[in-house]
Amino acid sequence: MNPQSPHEPPPLLEVDRLTVTFGGLTAVDDVSFDVRPGEVVALIGPNGAGKTTIFNAICALVRRRGEVRIDGVRAPRRTSALTARGVSRTLQGLGLFPTLSVRDNIRIPLAGSKDADSAVAAQLADLDLVAMADRPVAALAYPDRKRVALARALVTAPTLLLLDEPAGGLGAEDIAGLTGIVRGVADAGCAVLLVEHHVDFVMRLADRIVVLDFGRVIAHGEPEQIRTDPRVQEAYLGVAAGTEATFGAHGDEDVRAEEPAA
């Protein structure tokens, strides 16, 4: 866990000795970290390192051992209870309804809310979706669909936002825009945890980075510490220890492969 300065707010999310097993396979092994309000923390590592499994454990989609606390209270073990605790998540596969309009997709988490119209209108404006609000999602380009998925996650005004590969499949201009959006969300006080393969995006955006390999944390620190860590270079980039490497060299690749569930 990250030691707390007297001037820092307490963690919004605390993951303490989290372990997830599938049969005889340990997918997440004794992992601990936290995320504070206003902070962006990134989970990185090779495919199969356990990143998405950690998201699934936080969201009660897989059985977990260890502790997950949200705002100091044990996280619910029912996914349906997470929204009421201020948690929202995007998915690698987006999870949008292609025949519904942009507006209706964003509205889904607010079913029955009297403030739904104003909340949806705010997200349409903030994410530059007003001109396409009444178009079916199926008619949109992929970067626009990604923004719709993000708007849907933000429409509930979460205090903890989990972003699963938000930059995957995006070009440089869209990534620059995404960086500004996510930074703005964090600056407004939301705690942001993201899984991402796009290293340059992570290095520009994250306040802290947790590096996983084979389900275990191998490094944890600020971006520059991670960039120069030889264990990270070897595990994440396949660079032998002691060999000079530029950590961000792979950041411009279009990495879209989804991590296996384990």
SVG drawing of the C-alpha trace seen along z (x, -y; Angstrom):
<svg xmlns="http://www.w3.org/2000/svg" viewBox="-38 -21 62 48">
<polyline fill="none" stroke="black" stroke-width="0.4" points="0.0,0.0 1.1,-3.6 2.2,-5.3 -0.2,-8.2 1.1,-11.8 -0.7,-13.9 -1.8,-16.2 -3.3,-13.5 -6.9,-12.3 -7.4,-8.7 -7.7,-6.2 -11.0,-5.8 -10.0,-2.3 -7.9,0.1 -6.9,3.5 -5.2,5.5 -3.5,8.9 -6.0,9.7 -5.8,13.2 -7.9,14.9 -7.6,18.5 -9.2,20.5 -8.8,24.2 -5.1,24.7 -4.1,21.4 -3.4,18.4 -4.3,15.5 -3.8,12.7 -1.3,13.4 -1.2,11.3 -1.7,7.9 -2.0,4.6 -2.3,1.0 -4.6,-1.9 -6.1,-4.9 -6.9,-8.3 -9.5,-10.8 -8.1,-13.0 -5.5,-10.4 -5.0,-8.3 -3.4,-4.8 -2.6,-2.5 -2.2,1.3 0.2,2.4 1.8,5.7 1.9,8.3 -1.3,10.1 -2.3,12.6 -0.6,10.7 -3.9,10.4 -5.0,6.8 -8.5,7.4 -8.9,10.1 -8.2,7.5 -11.0,5.3 -13.3,8.3 -12.5,9.0 -13.1,5.4 -16.5,5.6 -17.4,8.9 -17.4,10.8 -15.0,13.4 -14.4,14.9 -11.6,13.2 -9.6,13.6 -8.1,10.6 -9.8,7.2 -11.2,4.7 -12.4,1.5 -14.3,-1.5 -14.1,-4.7 -13.0,-2.7 -15.8,-0.1 -15.6,3.5 -16.6,3.6 -19.9,5.4 -19.8,8.9 -22.7,8.1 -22.0,6.3 -25.5,4.6 -24.5,2.8 -21.5,1.1 -23.2,-1.9 -24.8,-2.9 -21.2,-2.9 -20.1,-5.3 -18.2,-2.8 -18.4,-2.8 -16.5,-0.8 -15.9,-0.7 -15.4,2.6 -12.8,3.7 -15.7,4.7 -17.6,1.5 -20.9,3.3 -23.0,0.8 -26.4,1.5 -25.8,0.9 -29.4,0.3 -30.1,-2.3 -29.2,-5.9 -26.1,-7.5 -28.5,-9.3 -30.3,-6.2 -27.1,-4.2 -25.8,-6.9 -29.1,-7.0 -29.2,-3.3 -27.5,-3.5 -29.9,-6.2 -33.2,-4.3 -35.9,-5.8 -33.8,-8.8 -35.6,-12.2 -32.4,-13.9 -31.5,-11.6 -32.2,-14.2 -29.9,-16.8 -27.1,-14.3 -27.2,-12.8 -27.2,-16.3 -24.1,-17.2 -22.2,-14.1 -23.2,-14.7 -21.8,-18.2 -18.6,-17.3 -17.6,-14.5 -18.6,-16.3 -21.4,-13.9 -24.3,-16.4 -24.2,-16.3 -24.6,-12.5 -26.9,-12.1 -29.8,-10.6 -27.8,-8.4 -27.7,-4.7 -24.4,-3.6 -23.9,-1.1 -23.5,-4.1 -20.6,-5.6 -16.9,-5.3 -15.0,-3.3 -13.4,-6.3 -16.9,-7.8 -18.2,-4.6 -15.4,-4.7 -16.5,-8.1 -20.1,-6.9 -19.0,-4.1 -17.0,-6.6 -20.0,-9.0 -22.2,-6.1 -19.6,-5.4 -19.4,-9.0 -23.2,-9.8 -23.6,-8.4 -21.0,-10.9 -18.8,-8.1 -16.3,-8.6 -14.3,-5.6 -13.9,-5.1 -12.4,-1.8 -11.2,-2.2 -10.4,1.1 -8.0,0.2 -9.6,-3.2 -6.9,-4.0 -7.1,-0.7 -7.7,-1.1 -7.4,-4.9 -5.1,-7.2 -2.9,-9.9 -5.5,-12.7 -8.2,-10.7 -5.7,-9.6 -4.7,-13.2 -8.4,-14.1 -8.9,-11.1 -6.0,-12.1 -7.6,-15.5 -10.9,-14.0 -9.6,-11.5 -7.3,-14.1 -10.3,-16.4 -12.3,-13.7 -9.5,-13.0 -9.0,-16.7 -12.7,-17.0 -12.0,-14.5 -12.7,-11.1 -10.3,-8.2 -9.4,-6.6 -7.9,-3.1 -7.1,-2.1 -5.7,1.0 -3.8,0.0 -1.3,1.4 -0.5,-2.0 2.6,-2.8 3.0,-6.4 -0.6,-7.2 0.0,-5.8 3.3,-7.7 1.6,-11.0 -1.6,-10.4 -0.9,-8.3 0.2,-9.6 1.3,-6.1 1.8,-2.8 1.4,0.7 3.3,3.3 2.1,6.9 3.7,10.0 2.2,13.5 -0.3,12.1 2.2,10.5 3.3,6.9 6.9,6.4 7.0,2.6 5.0,-0.2 5.8,-3.9 5.6,-7.2 6.0,-7.0 9.7,-7.9 10.5,-5.3 8.7,-2.7 10.3,-3.8 13.8,-3.1 13.1,0.0 15.0,3.0 12.5,5.5 9.8,3.7 11.8,3.5 12.6,7.2 9.0,8.4 7.0,5.9 9.3,5.3 11.3,8.5 14.5,6.6 17.3,8.4 18.3,6.8 21.3,4.5 20.4,3.7 19.6,0.1 16.0,-0.4 13.4,-3.1 10.4,-2.1 7.9,-4.0 9.1,-2.5 6.0,-0.3 3.5,-2.9 2.4,-3.8 1.5,-0.3 -2.2,0.4 -2.5,3.1 -6.1,4.5 -5.7,8.1 -7.8,8.7 -6.3,10.3 -7.6,13.8 -10.1,13.9 -7.5,15.4"/>
</svg>
